[in-house]
Amino acid sequence: MITQFVVTLIIAGVWMFLQETPAWENFVVGFVIGLVVMQLAVRRLDTPFWLHRVLAFVKLSFVFLAEVVRSGVRVSYLILHPKLPISPGLVAVPLDVTSDEAITIFAGMITMAPGSISVELSHDRKYLFVHALEAGDPHKAAAFFKNAFERHILEVFE
């Protein structure tokens, strides 16, 4: 992936210096040409294109920010509600992510979202135990965490 990015930058730099005046506009045009060349090359080599991971990371960032805002509003509602309609509990979230980095990001995102905190990773690394304010239905809560974060993390890291 890094090699593809470096080759794209080299193509952009060569394109820029082949023009009459080296300017950032020429570099941008060369970068786009490099993207097209690398896209064609990775199709033939049957390897993933580096830009897909970058776009997946940007998507993950926006999903995370939206979830933090949504969770913050939801927790505020729960706390300010006169009857305090919470059903706290521990939820075992089955993991599809396998790498240390992906598990750490997943656990961190759950912890940073209001109303939940990652407690422990199982010894076999197949479950992440999460304390949630709304854990009345543990299967529904686990499915929420998987759909909110894990599927996007898989796009970036796996």
C-alpha positions in Angstrom: 0.0 0.0 0.0 2.8 2.5 0.9 4.6 1.5 -2.3 1.6 2.4 -4.3 1.3 5.8 -2.7 5.0 6.5 -3.2 4.8 5.5 -6.9 1.8 7.9 -7.2 3.8 10.7 -5.7 6.8 10.0 -8.0 4.5 10.1 -11.1 3.1 13.4 -9.8 6.5 14.8 -9.3 7.8 13.7 -12.7 4.7 15.1 -14.3 5.2 18.4 -12.5 8.8 18.8 -13.6 8.1 17.8 -17.2 5.9 20.9 -17.5 7.2 24.4 -18.4 6.9 25.7 -14.9 6.8 23.5 -11.8 3.6 24.5 -10.0 1.2 22.9 -7.5 -1.5 22.7 -10.2 0.8 20.5 -12.3 1.5 18.4 -9.3 -2.3 17.9 -8.7 -2.8 16.9 -12.4 0.2 14.5 -12.1 -1.3 13.0 -8.9 -4.6 12.3 -10.6 -2.6 10.7 -13.5 -0.7 8.7 -10.9 -4.0 7.6 -9.3 -5.3 6.4 -12.7 -2.1 4.6 -13.5 -2.0 2.9 -10.1 -5.7 1.9 -10.3 -5.0 0.2 -13.7 -1.8 -1.4 -12.3 -3.5 -2.9 -9.2 -6.3 -4.3 -11.2 -3.7 -6.3 -13.2 -1.7 -7.3 -10.1 -4.9 -8.2 -8.2 -3.9 -6.2 -5.1 -6.1 -3.7 -3.1 -5.8 -0.1 -4.1 -4.4 2.2 -1.3 -7.0 4.9 -1.9 -9.8 2.6 -0.8 -8.4 2.3 2.7 -8.0 6.0 2.9 -11.6 6.6 1.9 -12.7 3.9 4.4 -10.8 5.6 7.1 -12.4 9.0 6.3 -15.8 7.2 6.3 -15.0 5.6 9.7 -14.1 9.0 11.1 -17.4 10.5 10.1 -19.4 7.5 11.4 -17.6 7.8 14.7 -18.2 11.5 15.1 -21.9 11.0 14.2 -22.2 8.2 16.7 -20.5 10.2 19.5 -23.0 13.0 18.9 -26.0 10.6 18.7 -24.8 8.8 21.9 -24.3 12.0 23.7 -27.8 13.2 22.9 -29.2 9.8 23.9 -27.3 9.7 27.2 -28.4 13.2 28.0 -32.0 12.2 27.4 -31.7 9.1 29.6 -30.1 11.1 32.5 -32.6 13.9 32.3 -35.6 11.7 32.1 -37.6 11.7 35.3 -37.9 7.9 35.5 -34.3 7.2 34.5 -35.1 4.5 31.9 -31.8 2.7 31.8 -31.0 -1.0 31.9 -27.3 -1.2 32.4 -25.4 -4.4 32.0 -22.4 -6.2 30.5 -22.6 -7.2 26.8 -20.4 -9.8 25.1 -19.7 -8.5 21.6 -18.5 -11.2 19.3 -15.5 -10.0 17.3 -14.9 -10.3 13.6 -11.8 -8.1 13.7 -8.6 -10.0 14.4 -5.6 -7.7 14.4 -4.4 -6.0 17.6 -4.8 -2.5 16.0 -8.4 -3.2 14.9 -9.4 -4.5 18.3 -7.8 -1.6 20.0 -9.6 0.9 17.7 -12.9 -0.9 18.2 -12.5 -0.9 22.0 -11.4 2.7 22.0 -14.3 3.9 19.9 -16.8 2.1 22.2 -15.2 3.7 25.2 -15.2 7.2 23.7 -18.9 7.0 22.8 -21.1 8.1 25.7 -23.0 5.4 27.5 -20.6 2.5 27.0 -17.2 1.4 28.1 -15.0 -1.5 27.0 -14.3 -3.6 30.0 -12.2 -6.6 28.9 -11.2 -8.7 25.9 -11.8 -12.5 26.3 -8.7 -14.7 26.6 -9.5 -16.3 23.2 -9.9 -12.8 21.7 -13.3 -13.7 20.3 -15.4 -11.4 22.5 -15.1 -7.9 23.8 -17.0 -7.3 27.0 -18.7 -3.9 27.1 -20.7 -2.2 29.9 -23.6 -0.3 28.3 -26.3 1.9 29.8 -28.9 0.3 27.5 -28.3 -3.5 27.7 -31.8 -4.7 28.2 -31.4 -7.0 25.1 -27.8 -8.1 25.0 -28.0 -9.4 21.5 -29.5 -6.1 20.2 -26.8 -4.2 22.0 -24.0 -6.4 20.6 -25.5 -6.0 17.1 -25.6 -2.2 17.5 -21.8 -2.1 18.4 -21.0 -4.4 15.5 -23.0 -2.4 13.0 -22.0 1.1 14.3 -18.2 0.5 14.4 -16.9 -2.9 13.6 -18.0 -3.2 10.0 -16.3 0.1 9.2 -13.2 -0.9 11.0 -13.0 -4.1 9.0 -13.0 -2.0 5.8 -9.9 -0.1 7.1 -7.9 -2.8 8.7 -8.8 -6.1 7.2 
